[in-house]
Amino acid sequence: MQGGGSHIGHESLADAVDAPREWSINQRLDTIERVLFALARAQGVDPDAAAP
């Protein structure tokens, strides 16, 4: 096994952001938002909390 780090499937993420089929801009932005919220939660950050 090479690298030893975790692999998050960057090809899948790139496909979601790149939208291999014809997605509207709203669908693309929604996908990006969901990915960012999931990453924040994985790091213990509450993305729904208001910033100071």
N, CA, C and O atoms as a Tripos MOL2 file, in Angstrom:
@<TRIPOS>MOLECULE
protein
  208   207    52     0     0
PROTEIN
NO_CHARGES

@<TRIPOS>ATOM
      1 N           0.8450   -1.1870    0.0000 N.3       1 MET1
      2 CA          0.0000    0.0000    0.0000 C.3       1 MET1
      3 C           0.8880    1.2480    0.0000 C.2       1 MET1
      4 O           1.8470    1.3340    0.7670 O.2       1 MET1
      5 N           0.5750    2.1740   -0.8310 N.am      2 GLN2
      6 CA          1.4130    3.3530   -0.9920 C.3       2 GLN2
      7 C           0.8350    4.5370   -0.2410 C.2       2 GLN2
      8 O          -0.3860    4.6770   -0.1790 O.2       2 GLN2
      9 N           1.6650    5.3880    0.3280 N.am      3 GLY3
     10 CA          1.2390    6.6440    0.9200 C.3       3 GLY3
     11 C           0.8240    6.5520    2.3710 C.2       3 GLY3
     12 O           1.2360    7.3910    3.1720 O.2       3 GLY3
     13 N           0.0310    5.5740    2.7420 N.am      4 GLY4
     14 CA         -0.3690    5.4050    4.1200 C.3       4 GLY4
     15 C          -1.4680    6.3460    4.5850 C.2       4 GLY4
     16 O          -2.0240    6.1300    5.6620 O.2       4 GLY4
     17 N          -1.8070    7.3880    3.8180 N.am      5 GLY5
     18 CA         -2.8600    8.3190    4.2110 C.3       5 GLY5
     19 C          -4.2190    7.8130    3.7810 C.2       5 GLY5
     20 O          -4.3330    6.8240    3.0560 O.2       5 GLY5
     21 N          -5.2390    8.5000    4.2340 N.am      6 SER6
     22 CA         -6.5800    8.0880    3.8240 C.3       6 SER6
     23 C          -6.8580    8.5830    2.4100 C.2       6 SER6
     24 O          -6.3950    9.6500    2.0060 O.2       6 SER6
     25 N          -7.6100    7.8020    1.6800 N.am      7 HIS7
     26 CA         -7.9580    8.1370    0.2990 C.3       7 HIS7
     27 C          -9.4490    8.4270    0.2620 C.2       7 HIS7
     28 O         -10.2520    7.5370    0.5430 O.2       7 HIS7
     29 N          -9.8360    9.6460   -0.0770 N.am      8 ILE8
     30 CA        -11.2470   10.0180   -0.0370 C.3       8 ILE8
     31 C         -11.9360    9.8900   -1.3790 C.2       8 ILE8
     32 O         -13.0790   10.3210   -1.5310 O.2       8 ILE8
     33 N         -11.2610    9.3050   -2.3560 N.am      9 GLY9
     34 CA        -11.8800    9.1430   -3.6560 C.3       9 GLY9
     35 C         -11.9710   10.4450   -4.4160 C.2       9 GLY9
     36 O         -13.0560   10.8700   -4.8120 O.2       9 GLY9
     37 N         -10.8410   11.0710   -4.6160 N.am     10 HIS10
     38 CA        -10.8440   12.3890   -5.2530 C.3      10 HIS10
     39 C         -11.4100   12.3490   -6.6640 C.2      10 HIS10
     40 O         -11.8980   13.3670   -7.1540 O.2      10 HIS10
     41 N         -11.3580   11.1990   -7.3300 N.am     11 GLU11
     42 CA        -11.9510   11.1070   -8.6610 C.3      11 GLU11
     43 C         -13.4650   11.2780   -8.5690 C.2      11 GLU11
     44 O         -14.0620   11.9680   -9.3950 O.2      11 GLU11
     45 N         -14.0850   10.6580   -7.5740 N.am     12 SER12
     46 CA        -15.5290   10.7790   -7.4050 C.3      12 SER12
     47 C         -15.9130   12.2060   -7.0610 C.2      12 SER12
     48 O         -16.8960   12.7300   -7.5850 O.2      12 SER12
     49 N         -15.1470   12.8340   -6.1890 N.am     13 LEU13
     50 CA        -15.4100   14.2180   -5.8250 C.3      13 LEU13
     51 C         -15.2570   15.1290   -7.0350 C.2      13 LEU13
     52 O         -16.0670   16.0320   -7.2480 O.2      13 LEU13
     53 N         -14.2220   14.8910   -7.8200 N.am     14 ALA14
     54 CA        -14.0150   15.6970   -9.0300 C.3      14 ALA14
     55 C         -15.1720   15.5040  -10.0000 C.2      14 ALA14
     56 O         -15.6260   16.4600  -10.6280 O.2      14 ALA14
     57 N         -15.6520   14.2660  -10.1220 N.am     15 ASP15
     58 CA        -16.7950   14.0200  -10.9960 C.3      15 ASP15
     59 C         -18.0430   14.7470  -10.5020 C.2      15 ASP15
     60 O         -18.8070   15.2880  -11.3010 O.2      15 ASP15
     61 N         -18.2460   14.7580   -9.1950 N.am     16 ALA16
     62 CA        -19.4190   15.4370   -8.6420 C.3      16 ALA16
     63 C         -19.3590   16.9340   -8.9060 C.2      16 ALA16
     64 O         -20.3670   17.5520   -9.2480 O.2      16 ALA16
     65 N         -18.1810   17.5120   -8.7460 N.am     17 VAL17
     66 CA        -18.0250   18.9510   -8.9630 C.3      17 VAL17
     67 C         -18.0190   19.2670  -10.4540 C.2      17 VAL17
     68 O         -18.5930   20.2680  -10.8840 O.2      17 VAL17
     69 N         -17.3700   18.4140  -11.2400 N.am     18 ASP18
     70 CA        -17.2890   18.6140  -12.6860 C.3      18 ASP18
     71 C         -18.6120   18.3090  -13.3820 C.2      18 ASP18
     72 O         -18.8380   18.7510  -14.5080 O.2      18 ASP18
     73 N         -19.4810   17.5570  -12.7180 N.am     19 ALA19
     74 CA        -20.7770   17.1760  -13.2560 C.3      19 ALA19
     75 C         -20.6570   16.5430  -14.6380 C.2      19 ALA19
     76 O         -20.8050   17.2300  -15.6480 O.2      19 ALA19
     77 N         -20.3890   15.2390  -14.6920 N.am     20 PRO20
     78 CA        -20.1970   14.5610  -15.9590 C.3      20 PRO20
     79 C         -21.4180   14.6300  -16.8750 C.2      20 PRO20
     80 O         -21.2820   14.5200  -18.0930 O.2      20 PRO20
     81 N         -22.5840   14.8070  -16.3110 N.am     21 ARG21
     82 CA        -23.7660   15.0100  -17.1450 C.3      21 ARG21
     83 C         -24.1940   16.4640  -17.0130 C.2      21 ARG21
     84 O         -23.5750   17.2270  -16.2720 O.2      21 ARG21
     85 N         -25.2060   16.8400  -17.6970 N.am     22 GLU22
     86 CA        -25.6400   18.2390  -17.6920 C.3      22 GLU22
     87 C         -26.4260   18.5730  -16.4270 C.2      22 GLU22
     88 O         -27.6370   18.3620  -16.3680 O.2      22 GLU22
     89 N         -25.7410   19.0890  -15.4330 N.am     23 TRP23
     90 CA        -26.3930   19.5320  -14.2030 C.3      23 TRP23
     91 C         -26.5570   21.0330  -14.2610 C.2      23 TRP23
     92 O         -25.7470   21.7250  -14.8790 O.2      23 TRP23
     93 N         -27.5910   21.5420  -13.6290 N.am     24 SER24
     94 CA        -27.7690   22.9900  -13.5520 C.3      24 SER24
     95 C         -26.7600   23.5460  -12.5430 C.2      24 SER24
     96 O         -26.1880   22.8080  -11.7420 O.2      24 SER24
     97 N         -26.5600   24.8340  -12.6020 N.am     25 ILE25
     98 CA        -25.6330   25.4700  -11.6490 C.3      25 ILE25
     99 C         -26.1320   25.2600  -10.2190 C.2      25 ILE25
    100 O         -25.3250   25.1050   -9.3010 O.2      25 ILE25
    101 N         -27.4480   25.2520  -10.0210 N.am     26 ASN26
    102 CA        -27.9950   25.0260   -8.6770 C.3      26 ASN26
    103 C         -27.6760   23.6320   -8.1720 C.2      26 ASN26
    104 O         -27.3690   23.4610   -6.9920 O.2      26 ASN26
    105 N         -27.7410   22.6340   -9.0390 N.am     27 GLN27
    106 CA        -27.4040   21.2610   -8.6420 C.3      27 GLN27
    107 C         -25.9230   21.1600   -8.3000 C.2      27 GLN27
    108 O         -25.5530   20.4890   -7.3360 O.2      27 GLN27
    109 N         -25.0800   21.8180   -9.0780 N.am     28 ARG28
    110 CA        -23.6370   21.7960   -8.7970 C.3      28 ARG28
    111 C         -23.3320   22.4700   -7.4660 C.2      28 ARG28
    112 O         -22.5680   21.9410   -6.6600 O.2      28 ARG28
    113 N         -23.9260   23.6320   -7.2370 N.am     29 LEU29
    114 CA        -23.6830   24.3480   -5.9780 C.3      29 LEU29
    115 C         -24.2020   23.5570   -4.7850 C.2      29 LEU29
    116 O         -23.5630   23.5390   -3.7340 O.2      29 LEU29
    117 N         -25.3430   22.9070   -4.9310 N.am     30 ASP30
    118 CA        -25.8910   22.0830   -3.8590 C.3      30 ASP30
    119 C         -24.9510   20.9360   -3.5260 C.2      30 ASP30
    120 O         -24.7370   20.6260   -2.3540 O.2      30 ASP30
    121 N         -24.3880   20.3030   -4.5510 N.am     31 THR31
    122 CA        -23.4350   19.2080   -4.3480 C.3      31 THR31
    123 C         -22.1930   19.7010   -3.6260 C.2      31 THR31
    124 O         -21.7210   19.0550   -2.6900 O.2      31 THR31
    125 N         -21.6610   20.8340   -4.0490 N.am     32 ILE32
    126 CA        -20.4760   21.4100   -3.4050 C.3      32 ILE32
    127 C         -20.7760   21.7350   -1.9460 C.2      32 ILE32
    128 O         -19.9620   21.4520   -1.0670 O.2      32 ILE32
    129 N         -21.9430   22.3310   -1.6840 N.am     33 GLU33
    130 CA        -22.3260   22.6690   -0.3180 C.3      33 GLU33
    131 C         -22.4020   21.4190    0.5550 C.2      33 GLU33
    132 O         -21.9080   21.4210    1.6820 O.2      33 GLU33
    133 N         -23.0170   20.3480    0.0410 N.am     34 ARG34
    134 CA        -23.1260   19.1130    0.8200 C.3      34 ARG34
    135 C         -21.7560   18.5200    1.1200 C.2      34 ARG34
    136 O         -21.5270   18.0180    2.2210 O.2      34 ARG34
    137 N         -20.8460   18.5740    0.1580 N.am     35 VAL35
    138 CA        -19.4890   18.0600    0.3720 C.3      35 VAL35
    139 C         -18.7750   18.8850    1.4410 C.2      35 VAL35
    140 O         -18.1520   18.3280    2.3440 O.2      35 VAL35
    141 N         -18.8650   20.2030    1.3400 N.am     36 LEU36
    142 CA        -18.1980   21.0620    2.3210 C.3      36 LEU36
    143 C         -18.7720   20.8700    3.7240 C.2      36 LEU36
    144 O         -18.0230   20.8500    4.7000 O.2      36 LEU36
    145 N         -20.0980   20.7280    3.8320 N.am     37 PHE37
    146 CA        -20.7130   20.4950    5.1400 C.3      37 PHE37
    147 C         -20.2610   19.1640    5.7160 C.2      37 PHE37
    148 O         -19.9940   19.0680    6.9140 O.2      37 PHE37
    149 N         -20.1720   18.1340    4.8780 N.am     38 ALA38
    150 CA        -19.7170   16.8220    5.3420 C.3      38 ALA38
    151 C         -18.2690   16.8940    5.8190 C.2      38 ALA38
    152 O         -17.9220   16.2950    6.8360 O.2      38 ALA38
    153 N         -17.4310   17.6170    5.0980 N.am     39 LEU39
    154 CA        -16.0330   17.7710    5.5160 C.3      39 LEU39
    155 C         -15.9420   18.5280    6.8430 C.2      39 LEU39
    156 O         -15.1430   18.1670    7.7070 O.2      39 LEU39
    157 N         -16.7450   19.5610    7.0050 N.am     40 ALA40
    158 CA        -16.7440   20.3200    8.2570 C.3      40 ALA40
    159 C         -17.1610   19.4230    9.4190 C.2      40 ALA40
    160 O         -16.5180   19.4180   10.4690 O.2      40 ALA40
    161 N         -18.2390   18.6670    9.2280 N.am     41 ARG41
    162 CA        -18.7050   17.7690   10.2980 C.3      41 ARG41
    163 C         -17.6610   16.7200   10.6340 C.2      41 ARG41
    164 O         -17.4930   16.3680   11.8020 O.2      41 ARG41
    165 N         -16.9560   16.2160    9.6300 N.am     42 ALA42
    166 CA        -15.9170   15.2050    9.8670 C.3      42 ALA42
    167 C         -14.7700   15.7660   10.6980 C.2      42 ALA42
    168 O         -14.0480   15.0180   11.3570 O.2      42 ALA42
    169 N         -14.6060   17.0930   10.6640 N.am     43 GLN43
    170 CA        -13.5440   17.7410   11.4380 C.3      43 GLN43
    171 C         -14.0690   18.2820   12.7590 C.2      43 GLN43
    172 O         -13.3450   18.9740   13.4730 O.2      43 GLN43
    173 N         -15.3270   17.9740   13.0960 N.am     44 GLY44
    174 CA        -15.8870   18.4000   14.3690 C.3      44 GLY44
    175 C         -16.4000   19.8200   14.3710 C.2      44 GLY44
    176 O         -16.5870   20.4010   15.4400 O.2      44 GLY44
    177 N         -16.6320   20.3940   13.2100 N.am     45 VAL45
    178 CA        -17.1360   21.7630   13.1030 C.3      45 VAL45
    179 C         -18.6160   21.7070   12.7840 C.2      45 VAL45
    180 O         -19.0430   20.9330   11.9280 O.2      45 VAL45
    181 N         -19.4050   22.5310   13.4760 N.am     46 ASP46
    182 CA        -20.8400   22.5990   13.1970 C.3      46 ASP46
    183 C         -21.0620   23.6510   12.1110 C.2      46 ASP46
    184 O         -21.0000   24.8460   12.4010 O.2      46 ASP46
    185 N         -21.3200   23.2390   10.8710 N.am     47 PRO47
    186 CA        -21.4610   24.1970    9.7810 C.3      47 PRO47
    187 C         -22.7180   25.0580    9.9030 C.2      47 PRO47
    188 O         -22.8240   26.0880    9.2370 O.2      47 PRO47
    189 N         -23.6630   24.6530   10.7400 N.am     48 ASP48
    190 CA        -24.8880   25.4370   10.9190 C.3      48 ASP48
    191 C         -24.7400   26.5190   11.9750 C.2      48 ASP48
    192 O         -25.6000   27.3940   12.0840 O.2      48 ASP48
    193 N         -23.6700   26.4770   12.7530 N.am     49 ALA49
    194 CA        -23.4440   27.4750   13.7950 C.3      49 ALA49
    195 C         -23.0320   28.7980   13.1520 C.2      49 ALA49
    196 O         -22.3020   28.8280   12.1610 O.2      49 ALA49
    197 N         -23.5110   29.8700   13.7330 N.am     50 ALA50
    198 CA        -23.1640   31.2010   13.2020 C.3      50 ALA50
    199 C         -21.7260   31.5440   13.5500 C.2      50 ALA50
    200 O         -21.2460   31.2460   14.6440 O.2      50 ALA50
    201 N         -21.0570   32.1660   12.6140 N.am     51 ALA51
    202 CA        -19.6670   32.6120   12.8450 C.3      51 ALA51
    203 C         -19.6770   33.8190   13.7720 C.2      51 ALA51
    204 O         -20.6080   34.6240   13.7340 O.2      51 ALA51
    205 N         -18.6440   33.9510   14.6060 N.am     52 PRO52
    206 CA        -18.6070   35.0970   15.5490 C.3      52 PRO52
    207 C         -18.4460   36.4120   14.8450 C.2      52 PRO52
    208 O         -18.3990   37.4570   15.4940 O.2      52 PRO52
@<TRIPOS>BOND
     1     1     2 1
     2     2     3 1
     3     3     4 2
     4     3     5 am
     5     5     6 1
     6     6     7 1
     7     7     8 2
     8     7     9 am
     9     9    10 1
    10    10    11 1
    11    11    12 2
    12    11    13 am
    13    13    14 1
    14    14    15 1
    15    15    16 2
    16    15    17 am
    17    17    18 1
    18    18    19 1
    19    19    20 2
    20    19    21 am
    21    21    22 1
    22    22    23 1
    23    23    24 2
    24    23    25 am
    25    25    26 1
    26    26    27 1
    27    27    28 2
    28    27    29 am
    29    29    30 1
    30    30    31 1
    31    31    32 2
    32    31    33 am
    33    33    34 1
    34    34    35 1
    35    35    36 2
    36    35    37 am
    37    37    38 1
    38    38    39 1
    39    39    40 2
    40    39    41 am
    41    41    42 1
    42    42    43 1
    43    43    44 2
    44    43    45 am
    45    45    46 1
    46    46    47 1
    47    47    48 2
    48    47    49 am
    49    49    50 1
    50    50    51 1
    51    51    52 2
    52    51    53 am
    53    53    54 1
    54    54    55 1
    55    55    56 2
    56    55    57 am
    57    57    58 1
    58    58    59 1
    59    59    60 2
    60    59    61 am
    61    61    62 1
    62    62    63 1
    63    63    64 2
    64    63    65 am
    65    65    66 1
    66    66    67 1
    67    67    68 2
    68    67    69 am
    69    69    70 1
    70    70    71 1
    71    71    72 2
    72    71    73 am
    73    73    74 1
    74    74    75 1
    75    75    76 2
    76    75    77 am
    77    77    78 1
    78    78    79 1
    79    79    80 2
    80    79    81 am
    81    81    82 1
    82    82    83 1
    83    83    84 2
    84    83    85 am
    85    85    86 1
    86    86    87 1
    87    87    88 2
    88    87    89 am
    89    89    90 1
    90    90    91 1
    91    91    92 2
    92    91    93 am
    93    93    94 1
    94    94    95 1
    95    95    96 2
    96    95    97 am
    97    97    98 1
    98    98    99 1
    99    99   100 2
   100    99   101 am
   101   101   102 1
   102   102   103 1
   103   103   104 2
   104   103   105 am
   105   105   106 1
   106   106   107 1
   107   107   108 2
   108   107   109 am
   109   109   110 1
   110   110   111 1
   111   111   112 2
   112   111   113 am
   113   113   114 1
   114   114   115 1
   115   115   116 2
   116   115   117 am
   117   117   118 1
   118   118   119 1
   119   119   120 2
   120   119   121 am
   121   121   122 1
   122   122   123 1
   123   123   124 2
   124   123   125 am
   125   125   126 1
   126   126   127 1
   127   127   128 2
   128   127   129 am
   129   129   130 1
   130   130   131 1
   131   131   132 2
   132   131   133 am
   133   133   134 1
   134   134   135 1
   135   135   136 2
   136   135   137 am
   137   137   138 1
   138   138   139 1
   139   139   140 2
   140   139   141 am
   141   141   142 1
   142   142   143 1
   143   143   144 2
   144   143   145 am
   145   145   146 1
   146   146   147 1
   147   147   148 2
   148   147   149 am
   149   149   150 1
   150   150   151 1
   151   151   152 2
   152   151   153 am
   153   153   154 1
   154   154   155 1
   155   155   156 2
   156   155   157 am
   157   157   158 1
   158   158   159 1
   159   159   160 2
   160   159   161 am
   161   161   162 1
   162   162   163 1
   163   163   164 2
   164   163   165 am
   165   165   166 1
   166   166   167 1
   167   167   168 2
   168   167   169 am
   169   169   170 1
   170   170   171 1
   171   171   172 2
   172   171   173 am
   173   173   174 1
   174   174   175 1
   175   175   176 2
   176   175   177 am
   177   177   178 1
   178   178   179 1
   179   179   180 2
   180   179   181 am
   181   181   182 1
   182   182   183 1
   183   183   184 2
   184   183   185 am
   185   185   186 1
   186   186   187 1
   187   187   188 2
   188   187   189 am
   189   189   190 1
   190   190   191 1
   191   191   192 2
   192   191   193 am
   193   193   194 1
   194   194   195 1
   195   195   196 2
   196   195   197 am
   197   197   198 1
   198   198   199 1
   199   199   200 2
   200   199   201 am
   201   201   202 1
   202   202   203 1
   203   203   204 2
   204   203   205 am
   205   205   206 1
   206   206   207 1
   207   207   208 2
@<TRIPOS>SUBSTRUCTURE
     1 MET1         2 RESIDUE 1 A MET
     2 GLN2         6 RESIDUE 1 A GLN
     3 GLY3        10 RESIDUE 1 A GLY
     4 GLY4        14 RESIDUE 1 A GLY
     5 GLY5        18 RESIDUE 1 A GLY
     6 SER6        22 RESIDUE 1 A SER
     7 HIS7        26 RESIDUE 1 A HIS
     8 ILE8        30 RESIDUE 1 A ILE
     9 GLY9        34 RESIDUE 1 A GLY
    10 HIS10       38 RESIDUE 1 A HIS
    11 GLU11       42 RESIDUE 1 A GLU
    12 SER12       46 RESIDUE 1 A SER
    13 LEU13       50 RESIDUE 1 A LEU
    14 ALA14       54 RESIDUE 1 A ALA
    15 ASP15       58 RESIDUE 1 A ASP
    16 ALA16       62 RESIDUE 1 A ALA
    17 VAL17       66 RESIDUE 1 A VAL
    18 ASP18       70 RESIDUE 1 A ASP
    19 ALA19       74 RESIDUE 1 A ALA
    20 PRO20       78 RESIDUE 1 A PRO
    21 ARG21       82 RESIDUE 1 A ARG
    22 GLU22       86 RESIDUE 1 A GLU
    23 TRP23       90 RESIDUE 1 A TRP
    24 SER24       94 RESIDUE 1 A SER
    25 ILE25       98 RESIDUE 1 A ILE
    26 ASN26      102 RESIDUE 1 A ASN
    27 GLN27      106 RESIDUE 1 A GLN
    28 ARG28      110 RESIDUE 1 A ARG
    29 LEU29      114 RESIDUE 1 A LEU
    30 ASP30      118 RESIDUE 1 A ASP
    31 THR31      122 RESIDUE 1 A THR
    32 ILE32      126 RESIDUE 1 A ILE
    33 GLU33      130 RESIDUE 1 A GLU
    34 ARG34      134 RESIDUE 1 A ARG
    35 VAL35      138 RESIDUE 1 A VAL
    36 LEU36      142 RESIDUE 1 A LEU
    37 PHE37      146 RESIDUE 1 A PHE
    38 ALA38      150 RESIDUE 1 A ALA
    39 LEU39      154 RESIDUE 1 A LEU
    40 ALA40      158 RESIDUE 1 A ALA
    41 ARG41      162 RESIDUE 1 A ARG
    42 ALA42      166 RESIDUE 1 A ALA
    43 GLN43      170 RESIDUE 1 A GLN
    44 GLY44      174 RESIDUE 1 A GLY
    45 VAL45      178 RESIDUE 1 A VAL
    46 ASP46      182 RESIDUE 1 A ASP
    47 PRO47      186 RESIDUE 1 A PRO
    48 ASP48      190 RESIDUE 1 A ASP
    49 ALA49      194 RESIDUE 1 A ALA
    50 ALA50      198 RESIDUE 1 A ALA
    51 ALA51      202 RESIDUE 1 A ALA
    52 PRO52      206 RESIDUE 1 A PRO
